[in-house]
Amino acid sequence: MSELVLTFLFFLFVMACVGAILLLLRWRLAAQPVGDAASATGWSPLLRSVLFIGEITPAPRRRARTLREQLIAAGYRSPHAISLFNGTKTAAAIGVAIVAGWAALLVREDLSLAVLAAICAGGFAFLLPERILEFQIRERAERIDASLAPALDLMLLSVEAGQSLDSALIETSKELRDLYPEISSELQQVQLELRAGRSRAEVLYELGRRTDSAELKKLAMMLVDADRFGSSLGPTLRGHARYIRTRRKLSAQ
């Protein structure tokens, strides 16, 4: 038989082995208690497959913590976010490597060239989701920065109307839900953490830390200081809103 036929048969053998291993692992996991996986029952077969690949893909624990923070900064708070991200990277690398290697083999009928093409394409596809995630983090931080001035105006109106800071955050989150969903989601998360019993200073500190937005970090620290020292929120919010608008005008010039 020719080298091309042998390569094709070897490819089929490897894929059959990989498929058998994945199938056995899936049966093994299916026999265990589902736990958090029950929340994924309404997903499409493609998403469930990607989730399954991500769950069986080994990942360093130290990297998992950093990845969790990056996903939260990009707006992904699902408990399955890490598994979906790792599954996407692995599935993309395998799929692109197979396509690139097979295409190179059909064009040149050179096994070494096909292997090289598969490795390069698979490595590129494996690293691409990380670059996309970094881009999403920057884009989300910029959208949050752009929404801070309107958010401060709404908070100022609520505070001057006699509402507490917690009520002002709730009203601001509701009003900005459609126009600025990113800041609305962050303020809603603040309320959920406050209801869970965490201290206001700790929750506000986490608000500034997790978003990768420099302006939101400044706002969070300002609210922490105002809450700690008991200073009036009205002048503080008004002055910070004026500062943000001036800064954005200068950066746009």
N, C-alpha and C positions, 0 to 999 in steps of 0.2 A: 504494500500500500504506500501511497505517496505521503510525504511529510505533512501536507495539508490535511489529509484524511485522519492521520494519527493525531494531529493537534486537535482536530474537531472532536474526535472520540475522547481524548483526554479531557477536553473542556466539558463535555457532557458528563463524564465520570465525576469530575470535581464538583460540578453544579448539583449532581444527584446526591453526592455525599453531604454537601452543605445543606441542601433541602431536607435530607433525612434527619440531620442533626437538629435543624431548626424545628422540624415537626415533632421530634421526640421531646425537645425542650418545651414546646408549646403544650403538648399533652401533659407533661410533668407539672407545668405551672397551672394548667387547667384543673388538675386534681387537688391543688392546694386551695385554701381559703382565698377568696378574691380580694378582700380588703378594700383598698382605695381604688382598685381597678373597676369596681362596680360603677363608678361615676363615668366610665368610658363606654358604657354599654350602648349609648346612643350614637356613637361615632361611626363614621364610614369604615368599610373594610380596609381602605388604604391607611387611614389614620391609626386604626388598631394594629395593622401590620408594622407601621413605623414605630409605634409605641412598644410593641413586642421586641423589635430589633434593638431599640434603645435600652430596654430593661435587661437584655442578655449581653449587651456590650459592656465589657469591663471599663471602668473609669476610675481614676485616682480620687480618693476622698478629698484631698486638698484642692484639687481642681474643681470638684463638685461644688464646694462652698463658693469659690470665685465665680463659677458659672451661674450659680443661683442668683448671686448679686447682680451679675450682668443681665440676666433675663428679667429680673425685677425692674432694673433700670430701664429696660426696653419696653416694660409694660406687661410682661408675661408672668402672672402670679399663680398659674395653675400648678397643683402638686405634681402634674405629669410633665411640666415644662422641660425639665432636664432630660427625661427619657425621650421625649419627642425630639429635642434638639440633637441628642446623641444618635438617635435612630435616623434622623434626617441626614446627618453627616455620613453615617455608615452606609445607608442605602444609596445615597448619591454617589459615594466613592465606588461602591461595588458596581452599580449600574453604569456609570460613566466609564469605568475601567473596562468593563465587558464590551461596551459598544465601541470604544476607541481601539481596543486590542483587536476585536473582530474586524473592524473596518480596515485597520492597517494590514491585517493578515490577508484580507481579500484584495487589497490594492497591490501589495508588494510580494505576498506569499513568502515573507521573511519572518521566521519565528522570533528572532532576537528583536527586530524592529517592533513587532506586535507587543512583545512583553514591555519594551521601553515605552511605547505609546500608552499601554494600559497603566503602567506605574505613574507616568507623568499626569495623565488625565485623571486618574483616581486620586492622586495627591492634591491636585488642584480642586477637584470637587469636594474633597474632604475638608479643605481649609476655607472654601468659599463661604459656607454658612457663618463662620466666625467673623469674616469681614462684613458680611451683611448685618450681623448682630451689632457690631461696632457702629456701623452706619445708622442703624435704627436707634441706638442709644443717643447718638449725637443729634439726630433729627428730633427725637422726643424731648431732649433737653432744650433745644431751641424753641420748640412749640410751647413748652412750659414757661420759658423766659418771656415769650411774647404774650402769654396770658396772665402774667402776674399783675400788671397794672390794672386791668379790669377787675381781677379778683380782689385786689386791695381796695378798689373803689366800693365794691359790694360789701366787703367786710367792714369798711368804714361807715357806710350807711347803716348797717345792722348794729354796730357798736354804738353809734350816736343815737340810734333809736332806743337804746336801753337794753339791748340784748347782750348776753354773755358771749365770751369768745367761742365757746362750743357751739352755741346757737348760730353765731355768725358764720362759722365754718360750714355748718349744715346748710344754711340758706345759700351760701356762695356755691357750694357743691351742686345744689339743685339748679340754680340759675345758669350755671356754666356747663351743664351736662351736655347740651347739644352743640354749643359754639366752641367750647374748649374742653373736650372730653378727658384730656390728659390731666390737667390740674384738678378737674372735678373728681377723677378717679383717685388721685392722691389725697384729696381732702376727705373723701369718703372712707379711704383706708385709715386715715387719722381717727375718724369717729368710731370705726370698728375696734381699733386698738384701745381707745379710751373706754369704750363700753366693756372691753375684756378686762379692765382693771389696771392697765398700765398707767404710770404717772404721765401727766401732761408734758413735763420737760423731756422725759424719755421718748415719748411719741413724736414730739416736734423735732428732737434731735435725729431720730430715724427718718423723718420726712426729708430733712435736708441731706442726709447721708446717702439714701438709696436712689436718688433720682439723677445724680450726676449733673445737676443744674446749679451753677454757682450762685445765681440770683435767689433761687429757692433756699439754698443753704443760708444765705444772709438773712432772708425773711424768717426762717425757722429760728435762727439764733436770736434775732430781734424779739420774736415772740417769747422765746424762753427767758430772755433777760427781763422783758416787761412783766411776765408772770412771776418771776423770782423776786423782783424788787417792788412789785405792786404799782408800777408807773401807769399812767393813763394810756390806753391803747389808741384813742382817737388821734392825737397829734403824732404819735409814732407811726401809725399806718399812713396818715396823710403825708408825712415827710418822706417815708420810704417810697410811696407811689410817685411822688415828685422826683425823687432821685432816680427811680427806674426809667421814667419817661425821659429825663434829661440824658441819661446814659445811652438809651437807645437812639435818641436824636443825634448825639455826638458820634456814635458808632456808624450811623447811616450816612453821615457826611463824608 
